[in-house]
Amino acid sequence: MPGLMRYAFGPGKANEHTHQHLVASSGVLATEWAGQLSPAEAGQLGRIMEAAWRDQHAEGRALVGATARGGVSGASLTADGTHRDADREHVYHAALSLAPGESFTDEQWSAVAADFVQGMGFTSGPEDTRGATWAAVRHGLTEKGNDHIHVMVNLVRQDGRRVQLPFNDYRLANQVRQSIEQQHDFVTPLHDRGHGVDVGLSLPAYSQKEAAVARDYAVAGQSGIPDRVSLQRIVRAAAATASSEVEFIANVVQHADLDPARWSTGDRAVVTGYRVRLDDQGRWFTATQLAPDLTLQKLRAGWSDGPGEREDAAAVWRGDTPVPTPGASASAEAELTRAHEHLAAWNRDLAQLDPTDKAAWKRHTAHAGVVMSALSIPDAPFTTQLGPAADQLTRWGLPTKTGGPQPEPAAPMDAATPPPAAPVLTVGPGELAARQIMLAVRATDGSSARGWYAVLEQMNRATRAIRDAQTARSELVAARACTAHVTAQLQETITQAGGATQTVTAERDLTHLSAEDREALQASAPGHTPGAFTGPARDTTQDWSPRGTEPPERGQRRGHGQ
């Protein structure tokens, strides 16, 4: 314990420790040993914390000539079996960490530490004077930027009994963590687990190696986003904005290489799996390595899938037919105006939706993830700013592991029964808006500051509606995460976009909007004066492209149609 305490209060392996101090403890240790401690003081605190263990084995220490600062010789103490317990490990150490970018106050860490030691069975609560002695040290961020604390416990209780941990104490610690997540609304659960058994699937995370490769690209002045993350956004936006498999292929190859990974039969009639990479220097990823809902089997349920279309898709996959080039609009402004109209209609629908209808809100959250993914694909204006928000909304919108009630199985058909008609596929305003955004990205006339600003405002309204519904359902952790990782980032991006346009919304032609939409846009516009509205006015907007300078190419794409 003295050595561990000296480490916790020391400079760290790379001088990363700063402002080392206790945030919580049993008894009054945190009060009596407040502030930074010298190595000698930290060692003394460690010896005090393990006093119950030292008292229990004082005779053994004297027999082997151990000093007050030393430990116990296992060989000497267990020779006759008298002091066998002394050789057992008597210190429990756990590091409790947050994700990069998140942080707790000392008071919040104190509450988490107290709940952790009680949940693990080290103590029965703050008033327990016979339980294990423990302390929690906070000393700044890790090298990767994680706020964290170290919890250290003497496994010999103050009454002399030893704490009995289960064989798999990691599982118990995981259960305690989940309990803490539910008790405190300032704690964000892993993947925002939600309530009860309605547990969502998650996006596969990128590896440390992938992160290191991305950092190397960032140092070279290229995109620092891991390939897996970029591809998750590209494929999701491409799939949701396609009406057929051929269109999906065409959308993907605008930004990445795409190849069939598996065929159902030897004659290559139907593709059952695909793989994708960002460029010829990148790694190939299969659909399941991107997301559980991006497999072809699941994506095809959202596309028109007649026999002729299957044959057309197979021909494109085989390379017999060239990939069609997606249509490019001549006017980004026109496409963004249509996207704005779809989003405004969507927001009117959200305003009428019952906040307790969790299934409906989950679908709309998935739609929001699609729109945000379209806004953050390569070549889109806000790849860096809005990408993390797109990922967060996507995670919330993923299907649940348990799912809802399953539909009744279809009755068996006999030969005389005609096949059922193909389902009528309906596309919501969110997907329609995403399609217009994709067209605007490919537009030949460059970017439109006014159009992007209006689209961002409507997405801000939609994500705030999602957050308000979470709050109404008492999903306070999710609502807090939505504010921190989605709406706040959107608002910051809107502010930047508003400043870059060098114009005031009230000077723009808003006559085509409803009164509600005009009010929403004007209220957040830079320099807005309440009640001000004008009709068509001379356009004083300076040309602005939110894309900025294109990053240098990493490699050449070799996908279909390239």
N, C-alpha and C positions, 0 to 999 in steps of 0.2 A: 504493500500500500504506500509506503513512503516514496518509493521510486516512481510509481504511477502518478502520485500527486505532484512530485517534482516535474515530471514531464508535462502534466496539464498546466502548471503555472510557468513552465519554461518557454523558451522562444519557439519551439517546434523544430521539425526537421529542416524546414526551409525558411525559418524566421517568419512563419505565417501567423503565429499566435500574437494577438494584440488584446490589450485591456483584459487580462486574465482575472477572473473573479468568480466567487461562488454565487450562484443564483438561488440555491435551495439546499436544504440539508435536514437531517434529523436534529431535534433539540434546537439549540441556539448557536450551532457551529457557524452558520452563514452570517450571523450577526457579529459574533466574536472574532471571526476571521475574515472580515469584510475587506474588499480592496485587493490590490495586487500583493503577492507574497514573494519573499526572497526564497531561493532554493532551500535554505535552512528552515525557514518558517513552513514552507510547503511540506518538507520531510517531517517536521514535528507534527503538523496537522495529520499527516498520514499515520503516524504512530498513535496519535490519540484516537483516530477512527478505528484502528484495529486493536484497541485496548482489550476488548472482551476476548479476542483470540489470544493475545499475549498473556492475559491473566490466567487463562485456562491452561496454558502450557509453560508457566513460569518455572515450575520444577524441572521440566525437561530442558529448558534453556540454561538453567544453572548447571545441570549435570554435564552438558556438553561445552560449558564455558562460553555460551553465546553472550554477546554484549547486548546492551539495551537497544542498540541500533540494528542488530543483526537478526537473522532468521533462525530456523530450527534445522538441525541436521537430521534428515530422514534416516540415514544409516544408524545413527546413535539411538534415536528414539524408538525405532521399531524393532530393535534387536530382540527384545523380550516380549514384544507385543503390547506393552503397557501403554504406549503413547501413539498407537497407530493412527489415530485421527489427526494428529498434529501434522502429518505429512500431506494431508489433503489440501487442495487449493482452497483458500479462504477469502479470496477477493473476486467479486463479480464486477465486470466492467462492460458497459454498453454505451455506444455513441448514438444519440438520437439526432437525426439530421433532416433538414428541409431541402427542397429543390432549389437550385440556383435561382436567384431573383426573389425568393421569399424570405421573410424575416419575422421573428417574434420579438416582443419586448422582454425584459428580464422577468416581469411579472407573469407573462404568458408562459415562458419557459419554466418558471417556478411551479406553476399549476400542472404543467405536463409532467415534470419530473416527479412531483408528489403523487400524481395519479399512477405513474409508471411503477414506482416502487411498491405502492399499495396493491396494484393489480398483480404484480409478480409475487406477492406474498411476503415481501421482506418486512413489512410493517402493516399494522391494522389501521393506521391513520396518524394524524399529527399528534395525538395525545398518547400514543403508544410509547411508553418509557422502557419497555422490555424487548422491543423489536430490534432489528438490525440497524446499525449505525450507517448512515449513507450521506453522500454529498454530490452535488451537481455543479460542474465547472463549465463556464462559458469563456471561450477565448478567441472569438472572431470567426472568420470564414476559413473554409478549407481552400486548398489551391484551386479547386474547381468552383469556388464561390458559394459553397453550402454553409448556411448558418446552422450551428449545431451545438450540442452540449455533451459532456461526458458524465455519465452517472456511475459512481463507484460505491460499492456496498461491501461491508464486512459480513461474510456469510455466517459468522458466529454471532448469534444474537446477544443482547446485553444480559439476558437471563442465563447465558451459557449454552443454550440449545443451538443446534446447527440448523440453518435454513435448508429445507428439503426441496430442491428444485426437481421438476419432472425430468425424465430422461431427455425428452425433446423440448428443452426450454425455449428454443427458437419459435416453435409453434405457439407456446404460451405467450411469448413476447409479441407475436403477430396478432393474437387475439386481444391482448391489452391495447395494442396500437389501434385496432378497429374500435374498441370501446372508447378510447380517448377521442377518436375522430367524431364519434356520435355525441359525446358529452360537450364538446367545445366548438362553437361555430367559427372560431378563428383558425381551426385546424382544417386544412384541405385534405380530404381523403385521397388515397392513391386512385387515380383515374376517376375521382368523384363517384364513389361507389353507390351513392343514392341510398334508398331505404329498402328494407326487407330483402326479398329474393330477386327483385328486379335489377339484376346486376348486368351492366352493359359489357359488351366485348370491348377490347382495346386495340389500338393501333400498335403493330409491332414496332418496338423501339430500335433506333440505330445503335450500333455497337461502338465501343471506344475506338476501335480501329477506323470505323467510318467517320467518327468525329475528328480524329487526328488528320485524316485525309482532307476533310473539309477545312480544317484550320490551315493546312498547308496551301490550299487553293486561295483562302482568304489573304494569307500573307503575300501571295503572288498577285493580289489585286483582283481576283476572280470571286465568284460566289462562294460564300462560306457556309451555305446551307447543305447539310448532308444529302447525298443523292437520293437515299430512300425517302426522305421527307419531301423533296421536290417532286419525286415520281408519284408519291401518294396524292399530292395535290393535282398534278397533271392528269393522272388517270381518272381521278374522281370527277374532275370538271369535264373531262372528255366524255366520260360515260354518261353523266347526267344531262349533258347538252346534245347528245346524239339521239336520233330517232331510229337508227338501224346499226347493225354491227359494222357495216362498211363505213358509215359515218364516224363511228367510234374509232376505227383504225385511222381514218383520215385526220381526226382531231389529235390523236396521240402523236402521230409521226410529225406533226408540226413542231413538236418540242422534244421528242425522244426517239430512240430506236425501238422497234417493236417486231417480235418474231414469234411464230407459233412454238410452243414448248412441247405440246402433246397432240397427237391425232387419235381419233377413236378407232379407226380401222387402218389397215395397210394401204388402202387406196387413197388415203388422205382426203376423205370426203367431209369430215367435220373436225374442227379444231376443238379440243377440250381444255386447253390451257395455253397461256401465253407467258412470255418473259419480256422485260423492258429494261432499258438502260438509258442514261442521260446522254451519253455520247460514246465515241469509240474508245475513250479512255476509262469509261466507267464500268462498274460491276453490273452484271445482269441480276434482276430481281424477278421472281415469279409473282403471280397475283397474291398468293397466300402470304408472301413475305411483305406485301404492302398493306393489305387490310383484309379482314375476313369476309367483307361484303363486295370485294372487287374481283371475284372469280367470274369467269365467263358464264358459268351456270346461273349465277345470281344476277349478273348484269343483263342477260338475255331476257329475263322476265320483264324488263322495262323497255324493251325495244320491239318494234314490229318484227315478226319472225315467221313469215310465210315461206313456203318451199323455195320460191324463186330467190328470196333474199338470202336464204341459207346458202344456195348455190353461188350467188354473187359473192358472199363473204368468203366462202371456201376458195373461190378463184383468186380473190385478192390475197388471202393468206398464202396460197401456193406461189404467188407471183405471176400467175397466168394473166391477170388483169392488173394494170397499174392502179395505184391508190389515187382516187380522185382528189383533186385539190379543193379544200373547203372554200366556199365562197368568201370573197373579201369585199367588204362594204367600201363604198367610196367616201363615206362620211361617218367618222366616229361620233360626231355630234348627234346625227340622226339615230344611230344605234343606242347611244346612251339615253336619249330622250325616250325611246321605247322601253329601255330597261327601267328607267325611272317610273314610267307609267305602270309597268308590271309590279314593281316594288310598292308603289303607292296603293295599288289594288290589294296587294298582299297584306299590307299594314292595316287596311280597313277590315280585312277578314280577321286578322289577329286581334283587333280591338273588340270583336264580337265573340271571340272564342272563350269558352269556360276555362279558367285557369286550373281547375281541378281535373280536366281531361288530360291526364298525363300522356296517354298514347298519342293523342293528336299533337300535343306540344313536342313530343319526341320527333314526330315526323317533320314538323315545321323547323325544329332545330337542325335536323339533317339537311333540310333545304337551305337553311342559312349557311351551313357548312359548305354546301355546293357553291353558293354565290361567293362566299369568301375565298374558296379555293380558286374560283375563276378570277378573282381580283388579285390573286397572289401567285399565279403560275409564272414561269419565266416569260419575259417580255411584257408582262402586265405592269401597271404603274406602281403597285404597292406590294411587291413580292416580299421585301424584308419587313415592312411595317405590319402587314396584316396576316402573314403566314402563320404565326403562332395562334392567332385568334381563330383562323380557319381550322387548325388542328384541334383546338379545344372544342369548338362547336361540332366537329366531325365525331370526336370521341363520344360526346353526349348523345349524338344522333344514331350511333351504331345500334344494331339489333341487340336485344337482351339474350343472355344465355338460356334463360328459362322460357322466354317468349310469352305470348299470351295464349288464349284458347286456340287450339288448332281447328281448322275447318273440318267439317264432316267428310269422310272419304266418299268419293264419287261412286254412284251405283254402277255395277258391272254393265257393259254394253254388249248387246248381241249384234250379229251381222247386219240386221235390218235397221239398227239405230244409227241415224246420221251423226257424224262427228259434231261436237259442240262448236259453236261459232267462236272465232278468235276473240279474246277479250278486247274491249275498247280501252285503249291506253289513254289516260288523262294526264296532262302535264300541267303542273301548278304554276302560278305566277313566279315563284322563286326560280324554277328551272328555266322558264321563259326569259327571265331577267338575266340569268347566267349565260344563256345562248347569245343574247344581245351584247353582253359584256365581252364574250369571246370574239364576236364579230368586230366590236370596237377596237379590241387589241390588234386585230389584223387589218384595220382600216388603212386605206392608202393615203389619207390626208393628215396623218399624224394624230396628235392627241387633242382632247377638248377639255380645258380646265373646268369650264362651267358644267359640262356633262358629268365628269367624274365627281365633282363636288356634290351635285344633286343626288347621284347614286349613293355616295357615302352617307349622305344625310338620311336617306331612306333606310339603308342598312343599319344605321345607328338607331332609328326608331324600332326596327324589327328586333334587334338584339336586346334593346331595353325592354321590349315587351316580353321576350323570353325570360329575362332576369326577373321582371315583376311577377311573372307566373310562377317562377321558382320560389320567390318570396311568399307568394300567396299560399303555396303548398307547404310552407315551413321548411323548404329545402335551403336553409340559410347558408350552408357551406357552399353549395353550388351557386347560389346567388352572389355570394362574396367573390367566388372565383370568376364568375361572369363579369362582375364589375372590374376586377383587377386585370383580367387577361383578355377581355373582349371589348366591352364598352369603353373602357379607359383608353385602350389602344386606338379604337376607332375615333374617339373624340380628338385624340392627339393628332391623328392623321388628317382629320377634317380641319383642324386648326391650321396645320401646315399647308393644306391644299387651299384653304381660304386666303391665307396670306400670300401664297404664290400667285393666285389669280389677280391680285391687286384690284379687286372690284368688290362692291357691296351688293349683296343679293337683291336689295331693294331697287337697284338700278337695272336689273335684268328683266327680260320679258317673261313674266310668270302668268300671263293670262290664260295659258292652256291648263294650268293646275287648278285643283279644287281649292276652296278657301282654307280647308284644313291643311293641305299640303303647303300652300303659300305661307301660312302661319308657322308651320314647322321649320321651313327653310329660312324664313326671315328671322325667327327667334334666335337661331344659332349663327347667323351670319355676322362676320366681323363688322363692327360699326353700326349695328342695327339700331334704328330708332323705333320704339313701339308705335304701331299704327301706320308706319310709313309703307306705302305701296304705290308703285307707278305702273302704268301700262307699258307698251313697247317703248323702248328707249334706244338711243344710239349705243352700240356695243363699244364700250371702252376697255374691254378685257384685253390685256396683253397676252400674246401667245405664250403658252406654258406647257411643257411636256413633263409630266411627273416621272417619266422613265429616266430622265437624265442621260448620262453617258452610258452607252452599252458596255458591259464588261468584255474583256478580251475572250475570244473563243478558247475553251479548254481543249476541244477536239472536234473532229468532223463526224457528223451523224451519218450512219449508214443504214438507217431504217428504210422501211418500204417507202417507195416514192421519192426518196431523196436523191 
